Amino acid sequence: MTNINDINTHFSEHGWAVIDFSNRDAVLEARDNILSHVKATYYPSLERLEDLHEHIPDDDAYVQLHLALTEYYRKEGLSLKIMAGEVDMFRQFMGPDINIQKNPYLRIARPGATGDNIGYHRDTFYGASPFEISVFVPLTDLSEGNALQFLSGSNDTSDDTYPFEQFDNEGIERGSPRHLAGIPYAPRIIKPEEVPDITPVPVTVGQAVIFGLSNVHGQVVNEDKTTRVSTDIRLVNALAPFPESRGGGDEYYLQFLRSPLTEQASRYLEANNITKITKMQPRDK
């Protein structure tokens, strides 16, 4: 979708929407940079990211590669480069004051490897805010077999509607390489039989899926014959309520967009050493 009214309508009805990047070249450049880095440091004969699984010899090598590519992706600031060309669309979608995730994740899901996916879940299970969205950006073309899946309308329901099971992820500890690369050490997973209507949303490089973090989504296993490489970049309106446990977003988020009014108000608050507004106190006249 490119029409903002269509995007807004679909998102309101389903909790997710497919968007077409206005600057597709930025996504292609990010993909090519990652491919070049893999070729230069790991697998010189690799021609496509889709074929990564054919070059990775075992799970240990996968973990090492996954973490290294995540660090490269963040160090190069590729998420900011991808999002920079989409300012107008996101301003219209969520307002002029937006923060962007400081350290987004790079995802690599090999065919048939269940440990490479998180399963079906809501990010609000982990304390995320319903005011946040995720921008799921594929760096490889995705079919129904390896696309992320979404449960339309689930964002409007209570957490009790989709009971989850929490368990220890074998071999993944808090702060371990896999955890740092985005795999939970204590995942909260919804059983597939609880969400029979969840649907894959195929997208190609240059498109993205935006979805609210209360939407049920995920994948149990990549059922395609190619590796899925993608990134998910969170955005939040800078003025939206935000959990105190996340430090108001100061460590998790970076400033992305600001309206002239918000910039002016921030300067006023700074000049008066006001760090948080609860209720402005009137002064005596």
Secondary structure, 3 states (H helix, E strand, C coil): CCCHHHHHHHHHHHCEEEEECCCHHHHHHHHHHHHHHHHHHCCCCCCCHHHHHHCCCCHHHHHHHHHHHHHHHHHCCHHHHHHHCCHHHHHHHHCCCEEEECCCEEEEECECCHHHCCCEECHHHHCCCCCEEEEEEECCCCCCCCCCEECCCHHHCCHHHCCCEECCCCCCCCCCHHHHCCCCCCCEEECHHHCCCCEECCCCCCEEEEEECCCCEECCCECCCCCEEEEEEEEEECCCCCCHHHHHHCCCEEEEECCHHHHHHHHHHHHCCCCCCCCCCCCCC
